[in-house]
């Protein structure tokens, strides 16, 4: 017997045992599946939300910067006007 054949036989036996256990404890298996699905779904939503917030933060980081030391001083604005950058 080779190692591959022994490993394959062991995995088949484990699969059969798990299948029998699943038929006997069906409610517990269904509850476990729902719990795993919920965990995956919540973490995926959290991942998407984190990615979306990072993109929003990147867009907010736009700043107007003066070019260098040789640029003239900014002009005074008239009172009541707004400047949007």
Helices and strands as residue ranges (DSSP letters): H 3-24, H 26-60
